[in-house]
Amino acid sequence: MTKPSLYKDIGKKADDLLNDDFDLGTKLEVKSTAANGTVFTFTGKKAAPSSAIIATLALKHKKNGVAVNTKVDTSGKLSADVSHSDLADGLKIELKGNTGSNKSGRVGFEYIHEHLAVNGGVDVYGGPTVDGAAVLGYEGFSFGYETQYDAQEGAIKKSNSALSYSSNGYTVAGHAIQGGSTLKASYIHDVNSTMTVAGEYKQSSESKVVTAGISYKVDKDTNAKAKIDSTGRVGLSYSQAVKPSVTFVGALEVDTTRLDKPENMRVGLQILVSENSA
């Protein structure tokens, strides 16, 4: 029996197909794993030709159920995440904190059982704020609710609900965000071992957008993706592993309603390097 997912993961697979690997700008990521399992990741990213390069150094280590993740970037922001997942079956306790303009210090938990997935926490900065979510699952159906309360303002900052159904390689999901002010519906279908399709409808007071996408695995080293939305934007991506440790990802976005202007055609390139110590 498949256990329900956490609220944040409802509809995530469709979101990933329609958004991952379509990054514009340039990015270099170098990941190395030490003999003791510690993973070091350096990332340099330039979102646009006129923007600054943001560099990040991250460290991840896990032992005996305790995972430690730290990250620092060139803006001076430092973040740390410590979690323990071996206290009880399905239970994870987490401590998170970061410096910078959005300073936070959060204590939280996650618990996944046969028909229930819950998570929550308290952030002592900027409130404090208390957040929580619960998902009930049964025979492929999942229903979840997510909320956040700001104690300083005495107000509910988040009120979201979601419903999904999964069966035989496909999932459909619906979200009502901020009490229904924004509605989103999505689906994803694994057509076969090489092809997956996904779609999304999103409606708010400002717009209504339909997006459709496809992912095709050419071979074990190559993957191609394409998407188009109702505003006329077309996205393409192509991922190629040139060797076991090096992958190139190219992306292109075109606004088909304004082809007369070169700036409405944007490209992206990612170089991903991963090395393991002997």
Residue pairs with C-beta under 8 A, 6 or more apart in sequence:
1 114
2 137
2 140
2 166
3 112
3 113
3 114
3 115
3 117
3 137
4 112
4 115
4 116
4 117
4 135
4 136
4 137
4 142
4 144
5 12
5 112
5 117
5 135
5 137
5 142
6 110
6 112
6 117
6 119
6 133
6 135
7 117
7 119
7 133
7 134
7 135
7 144
7 145
7 146
7 160
7 162
8 119
8 133
10 135
10 142
10 144
10 162
10 164
10 173
10 175
11 162
11 164
11 171
11 173
11 175
11 184
11 186
13 171
13 188
13 198
14 171
14 173
14 186
14 187
14 188
14 198
14 199
14 200
15 186
15 200
17 188
17 196
17 198
17 213
17 215
17 225
18 198
18 200
18 211
18 213
18 227
21 223
21 225
21 237
21 239
21 249
21 251
21 270
22 225
22 227
22 235
22 237
22 251
22 253
22 268
23 249
23 251
23 268
23 270
24 47
24 48
24 251
24 253
24 266
24 267
24 268
25 45
25 46
25 47
25 48
25 51
25 268
26 45
26 46
26 268
26 269
26 270
27 43
27 44
27 45
27 46
27 268
27 269
27 270
27 271
28 42
28 43
28 44
28 45
28 270
28 271
28 273
29 41
29 42
29 43
29 44
29 270
29 271
29 272
29 273
30 41
30 42
30 43
30 273
30 274
30 275
31 39
31 40
31 41
31 42
31 272
31 273
31 274
31 275
32 39
32 40
32 41
32 274
32 275
32 276
32 277
33 39
33 40
33 274
33 275
33 276
33 277
34 40
34 277
35 277
35 278
36 61
37 61
37 62
37 63
38 59
38 60
38 61
39 59
39 60
39 61
40 57
40 58
40 59
41 56
41 57
41 58
41 59
41 60
42 55
42 56
42 57
42 58
43 55
43 56
43 57
43 58
44 53
44 54
44 55
44 56
45 53
45 54
45 55
45 56
46 52
46 53
46 54
47 54
53 74
54 73
54 74
54 75
55 73
55 74
56 71
56 72
56 73
56 74
57 71
57 72
57 73
58 69
58 70
58 71
59 68
59 69
59 70
59 71
60 67
60 68
60 69
61 67
61 68
62 68
64 86
65 84
65 85
65 86
65 87
66 82
66 83
66 84
66 86
67 81
67 82
67 83
67 84
67 85
68 80
68 81
68 82
69 80
69 81
69 82
70 78
70 79
70 80
70 81
71 78
71 79
71 80
72 78
72 79
75 100
76 99
76 100
77 98
77 99
77 100
78 98
78 99
78 100
79 96
79 97
79 98
79 99
80 95
80 96
80 97
80 98
81 94
81 95
81 96
82 94
82 95
83 92
83 93
83 94
83 95
84 92
84 93
84 94
85 91
85 92
87 93
90 111
90 112
90 113
91 109
91 110
91 111
92 109
92 110
92 111
93 108
93 109
94 106
94 107
94 108
94 109
94 110
94 121
95 106
95 107
95 108
96 104
96 105
96 106
96 108
97 104
97 105
97 106
98 104
102 126
103 125
103 126
104 123
104 125
104 126
105 123
105 124
105 125
106 121
106 122
106 123
106 124
107 121
107 122
107 124
108 119
108 120
108 121
108 122
108 131
109 119
109 120
109 121
110 117
110 118
110 119
111 117
111 118
111 119
115 136
115 137
115 138
116 134
116 135
116 136
116 137
117 134
117 135
117 137
117 144
118 132
118 133
118 134
118 135
119 132
119 133
120 130
120 131
120 132
120 133
121 130
121 131
121 132
122 128
122 129
122 130
122 131
123 129
123 130
123 131
126 152
127 150
127 151
127 152
127 153
128 151
128 152
129 148
129 149
129 150
129 151
129 157
130 148
130 149
130 151
131 146
131 147
131 148
131 149
131 158
132 146
132 147
132 148
133 144
133 145
133 146
133 147
134 144
134 145
135 142
135 143
135 144
135 162
136 142
136 143
136 144
137 143
140 165
140 166
140 167
141 163
141 164
141 165
142 162
142 163
142 164
142 165
142 166
143 161
143 162
143 163
144 161
144 162
144 163
145 160
145 161
145 162
146 158
146 159
146 160
146 161
146 162
147 156
147 158
147 159
147 160
148 156
148 157
148 158
149 155
149 156
149 157
150 156
150 157
158 178
159 178
159 179
160 175
160 176
160 177
160 178
161 175
161 176
162 173
162 174
162 175
162 176
163 173
163 174
164 171
164 172
164 173
164 174
165 171
165 172
165 173
169 189
169 190
169 191
170 187
170 188
170 189
170 190
171 187
171 188
172 185
172 186
172 187
173 185
173 186
173 187
174 183
174 184
174 185
174 186
175 182
175 183
175 184
175 185
176 182
176 183
177 183
177 184
181 204
181 205
182 202
182 203
182 204
183 201
183 202
183 203
183 204
184 200
184 201
184 202
184 203
185 200
185 201
186 198
186 199
186 200
186 201
187 198
187 199
188 196
188 197
188 198
189 196
189 197
189 198
190 196
191 197
193 217
194 216
194 217
194 218
195 214
195 215
195 216
195 217
196 214
196 215
197 212
197 213
197 214
197 215
198 212
198 213
198 214
198 215
199 210
199 211
199 212
199 213
200 209
200 210
200 211
200 212
201 208
201 209
201 210
201 211
202 208
202 209
202 211
203 209
208 230
209 229
209 230
209 231
210 229
210 230
211 227
211 228
211 229
211 230
212 227
212 228
212 229
213 225
213 226
213 227
213 228
213 235
214 225
214 226
214 227
215 223
215 224
215 225
216 223
216 224
216 225
217 223
218 224
221 240
221 241
221 242
222 238
222 239
222 240
222 241
223 238
223 239
224 236
224 237
224 238
224 239
225 235
225 236
225 237
225 238
225 239
226 234
226 235
226 236
226 237
227 234
227 235
228 234
228 235
231 255
231 257
232 255
232 256
232 257
233 253
233 254
233 255
233 256
234 253
234 254
234 256
235 251
235 252
235 253
235 254
236 251
236 252
236 253
237 249
237 250
237 251
237 252
238 249
238 250
238 251
239 247
239 248
239 249
239 250
240 247
240 248
240 249
241 247
242 248
245 273
245 274
245 275
246 271
246 272
246 273
246 274
247 270
247 271
247 272
248 269
248 270
248 271
248 272
249 268
249 269
249 270
249 272
250 267
250 268
250 269
250 270
251 267
251 268
251 269
251 270
252 265
252 266
252 267
252 268
253 265
253 266
253 267
253 268
254 264
254 265
255 264
255 265
258 264
259 265
